[in-house]
């Protein structure tokens, strides 16, 4: 769908997947005026196909657009575009067995050709899709997390709450530093604020307390408002846990898992839903194992997946039927 200043959204079309033509001066290529979303369509046992909380993705997309001075795409256009693609590609939504799904990637780019720093007056919105297999093909296992304050993912007033490509380009260096230390993910902490825990490269983070607390960093404007995070807070409460969105420091995480105040840790996002965390590696090279197992983590994980795959009634009204 195209957008032109003064004209608004127009020229919606559906075309076979393939290369797109962009002028070499398109603003997105030089100044990174770009945002995206990640969401999934799930097939249920009865072969029906459903989107999970697509309006939340639409709203986050609007928040990201406002931060990057891109135009607002109305919620109904965003959701209709996703629905349309899923209904056309319904045969590619994998079977319910396992944890297969159809991943959707809506994105918006500044397609106007000019050189200079200003908000583009022509932009284009796309949605592409790809079937994805289970994140944990060999069963759910814990991941190790590299903890660093050397690289910031976002600062106050920055783009941390927006889902824009530049955030991910900037976090690659920390991600690769984590790989070098045998970790699968990096956890960013905000050094300027006395080691405040933020989030992972592409996931939010939770700690489970010994008394059933479900602790996650508060939305400070510097982290992404994850839809899985939000769903876990709701599902966790109905499982009898006590959600706490608050300031969390890295030292509290380390001392808490050492003295048993925190019994489990996990990270979450659309791709993996929930990954248990086995341990944290500090940038001083110390390993802080989380040795209490993953019982609560797996209980929450299954409760969220059960809603997504229609194995339990959708009491929260999160699913939207497409086919
Ligand atoms: N934080 C970051 C930086 C992410 O890229 C993602 C993935 N979109 C998340 C958190 C989790 O968000 P969601 O649960 O909406 O996928």
Boltz pocket constraint, residues with backbone or C-beta under 6 A from the ligand:
constraints:
  - pocket:
      binder: B
      contacts: [[A, 38], [A, 199], [A, 200], [A, 201], [A, 202], [A, 203], [A, 204], [A, 224], [A, 225], [A, 226], [A, 227], [A, 228], [A, 229], [A, 268], [A, 269], [A, 270], [A, 271]]
      max_distance: 6.0
